[in-house]
Amino acid sequence: MHKVQCMNSNLFDLTGKVALITGSTRGIGRAIAEHMARAGAKVVISSRTAADCETVAQSIRDQGGEALAAAASISKYAELQSLVQRTRDTWGCIDILVCNAASNPYYGPLLGISDELHDKVMRNNILSNLWLCKLVSPEMVSRRDGAIIIVSSIAGLRASAAIGAYGISKAADMQLARNLALELGKSNVRVNCIAPGLVKTDFARALWENPKFAAEREQGTPLGRLGEPDDIAGIAVMLASRAGAFVTGQAIVVDGGVTIGGG
């Protein structure tokens, strides 16, 4: 009888890496932070509220992980500068950047959005991501190693009568990733997007807590269910690790099959 020797794969190992994740006190961002910590990364928990950041960071520490709480508003460049500098002061570098935080303050026809709200969506969902990439990428280039992940949405692939401005911002994030992947690729810095479908988070609560809408979406989803934050987190770990070393400039759709049609 031949014995099969079990081997542990290190393709998804993030030991020694430092990961900065925005919008990581709940939902998709928190799941990404928790799973990256379990994979060995030191994680920076960031959102606007310091108390929420510390709660999540302590939860990760209680599970044996390493986490830093650092509050910052993505709409304010100076606060993002401070966030990046605090991470470097604490852990020396940033190996992984996850731009997850976003906002969607308007529901309705695109032609009805005010200039103020339109500017807020574009600033928070596109410009803040570019700011962070500008702040973090130089050290990645100098090391010739780094991974940047932008959490986009399938709203960037489809038209919508309710979240058109949000969709435009998420489509722009996909192009941002493609362009930065081209610019940074020769330095071995990878830039990718994850485009989730409907995931059961606070951000999308109004949709998935609507029984009629949720049932229709489940029926129209080939996998027959709504997404969970962990469904997205696994893709982020892959993109940040050796497992994703030859993936760059991509928008990976994680939607249970919604966008392939048939529903």
C-alpha positions in Angstrom: 0.0 0.0 0.0 1.4 3.4 -1.0 1.3 6.1 1.7 0.1 9.5 0.7 2.2 12.2 2.3 0.2 15.3 3.2 1.9 18.6 2.3 0.9 22.0 3.6 0.7 24.6 0.7 2.2 28.0 1.5 0.6 29.6 -1.6 -1.9 31.5 0.6 0.5 32.3 3.5 0.8 36.0 4.4 3.1 35.6 7.3 5.2 38.7 7.9 3.2 40.9 5.5 1.5 44.1 6.6 -2.0 44.7 5.2 -3.8 48.1 5.3 -7.5 47.7 4.8 -9.9 50.6 4.7 -13.5 50.3 5.7 -12.6 47.2 7.8 -14.8 47.6 10.8 -17.7 45.7 9.3 -18.9 43.7 6.3 -16.5 42.8 3.5 -13.6 44.9 4.8 -13.8 43.2 8.3 -13.9 39.8 6.7 -10.9 40.5 4.6 -8.9 41.8 7.6 -9.9 38.7 9.7 -8.9 36.2 7.0 -5.7 38.0 6.2 -4.8 38.0 9.9 -5.5 34.2 10.0 -3.2 33.8 7.0 -0.5 35.5 9.1 -0.6 39.1 8.1 -0.4 42.1 10.4 -3.5 44.0 9.7 -4.5 47.7 10.0 -8.1 48.2 10.8 -9.4 51.6 9.6 -12.7 53.4 9.3 -14.0 56.8 10.4 -14.7 55.8 14.1 -11.8 55.1 16.4 -13.8 53.0 18.8 -15.1 50.7 16.1 -11.5 50.2 14.8 -10.3 49.3 18.2 -13.2 46.8 18.8 -12.3 44.9 15.6 -8.6 45.1 16.2 -9.0 43.7 19.7 -11.2 40.9 18.4 -8.4 39.9 16.0 -5.8 40.1 18.8 -8.0 37.9 21.0 -7.9 35.2 18.2 -4.1 35.4 18.1 -3.6 37.8 15.3 -1.8 41.1 15.1 -3.9 44.2 14.5 -3.6 48.0 14.7 -6.6 50.3 15.0 -6.2 53.5 13.0 -9.2 55.7 12.3 -9.2 57.8 9.1 -11.8 59.4 6.7 -11.2 58.4 3.1 -12.5 61.8 2.0 -9.6 63.6 3.7 -6.1 63.3 2.1 -4.3 64.5 5.3 -6.0 61.7 7.3 -5.0 59.1 4.7 -1.4 60.4 4.9 -1.5 60.0 8.7 -3.0 56.5 8.3 -0.1 55.4 6.0 2.5 57.0 8.2 1.2 55.5 11.4 1.2 52.0 9.8 4.9 52.6 8.8 5.8 53.9 12.2 4.3 50.8 13.8 5.3 48.0 11.4 7.8 49.6 9.1 6.1 49.0 5.7 2.9 48.3 3.8 2.9 45.1 1.7 -0.8 44.9 0.9 -3.3 47.7 0.4 -7.0 47.0 0.3 -9.1 49.9 -0.8 -12.5 48.8 0.4 -14.2 51.8 1.9 -16.8 53.5 -0.3 -20.0 55.5 -0.1 -23.3 55.6 -1.9 -25.4 58.6 -0.6 -27.8 58.8 -3.5 -30.5 56.4 -4.8 -32.4 57.4 -7.9 -32.0 58.4 -11.6 -28.5 59.5 -12.6 -29.9 62.7 -14.1 -31.4 63.6 -10.8 -28.2 63.6 -8.7 -26.9 66.9 -7.3 -23.4 68.1 -8.1 -22.6 67.9 -4.4 -23.5 64.2 -4.1 -21.9 63.3 -7.4 -18.7 64.8 -6.3 -18.9 63.0 -2.9 -19.3 59.6 -4.7 -16.4 60.2 -7.1 -14.1 61.6 -4.3 -14.8 58.7 -1.9 -14.9 55.9 -4.4 -12.3 56.8 -6.9 -10.0 59.7 -5.8 -9.4 58.3 -2.3 -8.3 55.1 -3.9 -5.9 56.9 -6.1 -4.6 58.9 -3.2 -3.9 55.7 -1.2 -2.2 54.1 -4.2 0.0 57.2 -4.6 1.0 57.1 -0.9 1.7 53.4 -0.8 3.0 52.4 -4.2 6.5 54.1 -4.1 7.7 51.8 -1.3 6.3 48.8 -3.1 8.1 49.8 -6.3 11.4 50.2 -4.3 11.0 46.7 -2.9 9.8 45.3 -6.2 6.9 43.6 -4.3 3.4 44.6 -3.4 -0.3 43.9 -3.9 -3.1 46.5 -4.2 -6.7 45.4 -4.2 -9.6 47.7 -4.9 -13.1 46.5 -3.9 -15.3 47.4 -6.8 -18.8 46.1 -7.6 -20.8 44.4 -10.4 -22.6 47.8 -10.4 -19.7 48.9 -12.5 -20.6 46.3 -15.2 -24.4 46.9 -15.4 -26.7 49.9 -15.8 -29.0 50.8 -12.9 -31.9 53.2 -12.5 -31.2 53.5 -8.8 -27.4 53.5 -8.3 -26.0 54.9 -11.5 -23.5 57.3 -10.0 -22.2 54.5 -7.7 -21.9 52.2 -10.8 -19.9 54.8 -12.7 -17.5 55.1 -9.8 -17.1 51.3 -9.6 -16.5 51.1 -13.3 -13.8 53.7 -12.9 -12.2 51.7 -10.1 -11.8 48.8 -12.6 -10.0 51.1 -15.0 -7.9 52.5 -12.2 -6.7 49.0 -11.4 -6.0 48.3 -15.1 -4.0 51.5 -15.5 -2.0 51.2 -12.3 -1.3 47.5 -13.1 0.3 48.6 -16.4 2.3 51.4 -14.7 3.5 49.3 -11.8 3.8 45.9 -13.3 7.5 46.2 -14.3 8.2 46.7 -10.6 6.3 43.5 -9.6 3.5 45.4 -8.0 0.1 43.8 -8.7 -3.2 45.8 -8.8 -6.6 44.1 -9.1 -10.2 44.7 -8.4 -12.8 42.4 -6.8 -16.3 43.0 -8.1 -18.9 41.6 -5.6 -22.5 41.0 -6.3 -25.1 41.4 -3.6 -23.5 40.6 -0.3 -25.2 40.5 3.1 -23.5 43.5 4.6 -24.8 46.6 6.4 -24.0 48.6 3.3 -26.6 46.6 1.3 -29.0 45.9 4.2 -31.9 47.7 2.5 -31.7 45.3 -0.4 -31.2 41.9 1.2 -33.6 42.5 4.1 -36.3 43.2 1.6 -37.9 39.7 1.3 -39.3 40.2 -2.2 -36.1 41.6 -3.6 -33.9 39.0 -1.8 -36.1 36.1 -3.1 -36.0 37.5 -6.7 -32.2 37.9 -6.5 -31.7 34.4 -5.1 -33.9 33.0 -7.9 -31.9 34.9 -10.5 -28.5 33.7 -9.1 -27.2 30.4 -10.5 -25.8 29.5 -7.1 -29.2 30.2 -5.5 -28.1 32.4 -2.7 -26.8 35.8 -1.7 -23.1 36.5 -1.0 -21.5 36.5 2.4 -18.5 38.6 3.4 -16.3 35.5 3.6 -17.0 34.8 -0.1 -15.1 38.0 -0.9 -12.4 37.7 1.7 -11.0 34.4 0.2 -10.5 36.1 -3.1 -8.6 39.0 -1.4 -6.3 36.6 0.4 -5.6 34.9 -2.9 -4.8 38.1 -4.7 -2.5 39.3 -1.9 -0.6 36.0 -1.6 1.8 33.9 -3.7 -1.4 32.2 -5.1 -2.1 35.5 -7.1 1.4 36.3 -8.1 0.6 36.2 -11.8 -2.7 38.1 -11.7 -2.8 41.8 -12.3 -5.1 44.4 -13.9 -8.1 42.1 -13.5 -11.6 42.7 -12.2 -12.6 39.4 -10.6 -16.4 39.0 -10.4 -17.7 37.3 -7.3 -21.5 37.3 -7.6 -22.7 33.7 -7.6 -23.2 33.9 -11.3 -25.6 36.8 -11.5 -23.8 38.6 -14.4 -23.7 35.5 -16.6 -27.4 35.8 -17.2 -30.0 33.1 -17.2 -32.0 34.5 -14.2 
